[in-house]
């Protein structure tokens, strides 16, 4: 057995012992490390909690809008005329769509009705752009089909789309909005501030892929736009639109306009303009078709203005209904100018001036009065000033200052030449004959029960009644508008036929018009019709516009359940158009 290692005994190496301070040092280091961790954890959890929460929120929390809904437009019977419906906006991230194949983009283009090669070129050229709209206001069903394609980089946003159930029937009244849901035409523009809501905000958490994983809180609730009830009746609107469109086509006219008022309240029950457009089709929302000719177009009203000239003379005592007017052989010279009638009427009454629509008779009556009287009367009737309805583009028309009128100008203005008005102004002015001489301003909003619409008295009750009967004779079989008659109802009204003024010169084109009231026993509606440049089947107001009045009035009165008031014997009316013998003539 060799020397050295002996079994059963500990070697010197194993017998070596570490110093006690070393073990204590290691233990102290471990304790300090744990203490540091505990301190750090406490610091992060207690002292820096708000800071860390903010930093985490910056990386994961996002503020998203809560879209407010635009207010709905209703007709007077709560039929929806314009409302917002859910839609989707499709966009893409060019940095991610670079991974999309041409086949995927081709399928996308096919669904959206786009040119595939153009779409591919567009997407490939936007590889550095993070957000590009591809299509706005897409129907939800179509958006689902696009989502199913799972094209890389294509995203979706929820938005609203404006929908117009009656389409072109109410287009010129309601108007339309743009892609941002802001009003661009019509009442959508006029009442945009009231219809537009205020978007709210919500806070959400998103993961690293951008997916929403939690709604944190609602920061600000959305405030929806105000719903509005209009004065129009959608059924009457359809009646007016259909009748006007048919007339414009039959007479091969450039355009036409019509409006129906509640004779007592001034509420616009319907208005139409032709040509028209479909506000639901955004591909063709431009050009003259967008014009609401009831408010924005002016024209010389022609003989539809005669009732106001004659009523003023009656009211001021210059003439009486049976005063005689000598219209001679059908022409009347004022200086170098000559005024003509369509026929030689000779000696006629004031009532017959209206019934036969005598320019000479109207001129002589006008020249018997100071010109300022006529100007003041036009002002009281609303001419020369925009109607107070805040409709976009509503015009004031043109009435020149009275102190610059020459005799010939005063004469021609008495029968509607040398003055420009809109159709809504003309219809509004006729409210004086339905309301005992009181003027009733028009409104596009439904009036509240008991609301007094009358503002000021233009003519006396006696004068208004006398003129109403004269207008009934003018619309009768011996007047200028027998085609305005409505079976079962007494109607009153006046025709207008005026040359068009283009660039300061009269041309061989006409504006045919008619304004009337019905039923005469208790006027419920006022209907005004204007047809611009009829080129076939006549051009006089009695031939072109009066039949449209008849169709509209018949259907509207039936719809409103107004009882017929027609009488067979009209002898009681003849006192307004027949004069006693020996009456002096103007």
C-alpha positions, 0 to 999 in steps of 0.5 A, spaced: 500 500 500 502 506 497 503 512 502 499 518 501 492 517 501 489 514 507 482 511 507 478 514 513 481 520 514 480 527 511 485 530 506 488 537 507 484 540 501 478 538 504 479 540 511 480 548 508 474 552 510 472 559 507 472 565 511 465 567 514 465 574 511 465 571 504 459 567 505 456 573 509 458 578 503 454 573 498 448 573 502 448 581 503 449 581 495 443 577 494 438 581 499 440 587 496 438 585 489 432 582 492 431 589 495 432 593 489 427 589 485 422 590 491 424 597 491 423 598 483 417 594 483 414 598 488 416 605 485 413 602 478 407 600 481 406 606 486 410 612 484 410 611 477 403 608 475 400 614 472 406 615 467 406 608 465 399 608 464 400 614 460 405 611 456 401 604 455 395 608 453 400 612 447 402 605 445 395 602 445 389 607 446 386 610 441 381 616 440 375 614 435 370 619 433 362 617 434 359 619 428 352 623 429 346 622 425 344 628 420 337 630 422 331 627 417 327 631 413 319 629 413 313 632 409 307 635 413 305 628 414 311 625 416 313 621 410 321 621 410 324 625 404 331 625 406 334 620 411 341 618 413 343 610 412 349 606 414 354 606 409 362 604 409 368 607 406 373 603 403 380 605 403 387 602 403 394 602 406 399 602 400 405 600 404 401 593 405 397 593 398 404 591 395 403 584 398 396 584 394 396 580 387 394 582 381 388 577 381 386 580 388 386 587 385 382 585 379 377 582 383 376 588 388 375 592 381 370 588 379 366 588 385 367 596 385 365 597 378 372 600 377 377 599 371 382 593 374 388 596 370 387 603 372 386 600 380 392 596 379 396 602 377 393 606 382 395 602 388 402 600 385 403 607 385 401 609 392 406 604 396 408 609 400 402 612 402 398 610 409 391 612 407 387 612 401 380 612 400 378 607 394 370 608 394 366 612 399 359 611 401 358 603 399 352 599 401 353 594 407 352 588 402 357 590 397 362 592 403 361 585 406 363 582 399 369 586 399 371 584 406 370 577 404 376 578 398 381 579 404 385 583 400 392 585 404 392 593 406 384 594 404 380 597 410 373 599 412 370 605 415 363 606 418 360 612 415 353 615 413 350 616 406 344 620 405 338 617 402 332 620 398 326 616 397 322 620 392 328 621 388 327 626 382 320 628 385 323 632 391 330 633 388 329 641 387 326 642 394 330 637 398 337 638 394 343 633 396 349 633 401 356 631 399 360 625 401 362 629 408 354 629 409 354 637 408 348 640 404 350 642 397 343 644 394 336 645 396 333 645 404 339 640 405 343 647 404 338 652 407 338 648 414 345 645 414 346 648 421 340 645 424 340 638 420 348 637 422 349 633 428 356 634 433 360 628 433 362 625 439 369 621 441 370 614 444 377 611 447 379 604 445 384 599 446 388 596 440 393 591 439 399 591 435 395 589 429 390 595 430 384 591 432 380 594 437 380 589 443 376 593 448 372 600 449 375 604 454 370 609 455 366 614 452 369 621 452 363 625 449 357 623 446 354 624 439 349 630 438 344 628 432 342 633 428 335 636 428 329 632 425 325 637 421 318 637 418 317 641 412 310 644 409 310 640 403 305 634 402 309 628 398 302 626 394 301 633 392 309 634 390 308 627 385 301 630 382 305 637 380 311 634 378 308 629 373 303 634 370 309 639 369 314 634 366 308 632 361 307 639 359 314 641 358 315 635 353 308 636 350 310 643 348 317 641 347 319 647 352 326 648 355 324 648 362 318 649 366 316 650 374 310 650 378 308 651 385 302 650 390 301 654 396 296 653 402 292 659 400 291 661 408 297 659 411 302 661 405 305 654 406 309 651 400 305 644 399 309 642 393 314 645 388 317 642 381 322 644 376 323 641 370 328 638 367 330 635 374 335 630 377 336 624 381 339 626 388 341 619 389 345 618 383 352 622 384 355 621 378 351 627 374 349 632 380 351 638 376 349 643 370 342 647 369 338 641 371 340 643 379 336 649 378 330 650 382 327 655 377 321 656 382 326 660 386 332 662 382 329 664 375 326 671 374 322 672 368 317 678 366 310 675 368 306 679 363 299 679 364 299 676 371 301 682 374 295 686 371 290 684 377 295 688 382 295 694 377 287 694 377 286 693 384 291 698 386 286 703 382 280 700 385 283 701 392 285 708 391 278 710 388 281 712 381 276 707 378 270 702 379 269 695 377 264 698 372 268 704 370 269 704 362 276 704 359 276 706 351 281 701 348 280 703 341 282 699 335 287 695 339 293 700 339 295 706 343 301 710 342 305 713 348 310 718 345 314 714 339 312 707 342 305 703 341 302 698 345 297 693 342 292 688 344 291 681 341 284 684 339 280 690 338 276 691 344 273 698 344 269 700 350 270 695 356 269 695 363 275 695 368 272 688 369 273 686 362 280 689 362 282 683 366 277 678 363 280 680 356 287 681 358 287 688 355 294 691 355 291 698 353 286 698 358 291 696 364 296 702 361 291 707 361 289 705 368 296 705 371 297 712 367 291 715 371 296 714 378 302 717 380 308 712 379 310 712 386 303 708 388 305 703 383 312 702 386 309 702 393 304 697 391 310 692 388 314 693 394 308 691 399 307 685 394 314 682 395 316 684 388 324 686 388 326 683 395 327 675 396 322 671 399 324 670 407 325 663 406 332 662 406 332 658 400 339 658 397 339 662 391 332 665 392 332 672 388 329 678 389 327 680 382 328 687 379 323 693 380 327 699 378 326 706 382 319 709 381 322 716 380 326 714 373 320 711 370 318 714 363 310 714 362 311 708 357 315 704 362 309 705 367 304 703 362 308 696 360 310 695 368 302 695 369 302 689 364 308 685 367 313 688 362 320 691 364 319 688 371 322 681 373 319 676 378 320 669 380 315 664 380 315 664 388 314 671 388 308 671 384 304 666 387 306 669 394 303 676 391 296 672 389 295 670 397 292 677 398 286 675 393 285 669 398 285 673 404 281 679 404 287 683 402 292 681 407 299 679 404 301 672 407 309 670 406 310 663 404 314 658 408 317 651 407 316 649 414 310 646 417 306 652 421 304 651 428 297 650 429 294 657 431 300 661 428 297 667 424 301 667 418 298 674 415 303 680 416 300 686 412 294 689 408 295 691 401 288 692 399 281 692 402 277 686 403 272 689 398 277 690 393 280 683 394 273 680 393 272 684 387 278 682 384 277 675 385 270 675 381 274 679 376 279 673 376 274 668 376 271 671 369 278 671 366 278 664 367 271 662 365 269 661 358 269 668 355 276 669 358 283 668 356 284 661 360 277 657 359 282 651 359 284 652 366 277 650 368 276 644 373 270 640 373 265 641 379 270 647 382 270 655 381 277 657 379 280 664 378 286 666 375 290 670 370 294 668 364 301 671 362 305 671 356 311 675 355 317 675 350 324 673 353 329 678 354 336 676 352 342 680 353 337 686 353 333 685 347 327 681 346 327 675 342 322 671 339 321 666 345 316 666 350 314 665 357 307 662 358 304 663 365 298 662 369 296 663 377 290 661 379 286 660 386 281 655 387 275 654 390 273 661 389 268 660 394 273 659 399 280 659 396 284 653 399 290 653 394 294 657 389 297 654 383 302 658 379 305 655 373 311 657 368 313 654 362 319 657 359 320 657 351 314 652 349 316 651 341 310 646 340 302 646 340 302 654 342 305 659 346 300 663 350 299 662 357 292 660 356 294 654 351 300 652 355 300 654 363 292 654 364 291 646 362 297 645 367 293 649 372 287 645 371 290 638 372 294 640 378 288 643 381 283 638 380 287 632 383 290 637 389 283 639 391 280 631 390 286 629 394 285 634 400 277 632 400 275 639 398 267 639 396 265 642 389 263 649 389 261 650 382 255 654 380 251 653 374 248 661 373 254 666 373 249 672 372 251 674 379 258 675 377 257 679 371 256 686 374 264 686 375 264 686 367 258 690 365 257 697 365 251 701 366 250 706 360 253 713 360 259 711 364 265 716 363 271 712 360 278 713 361 
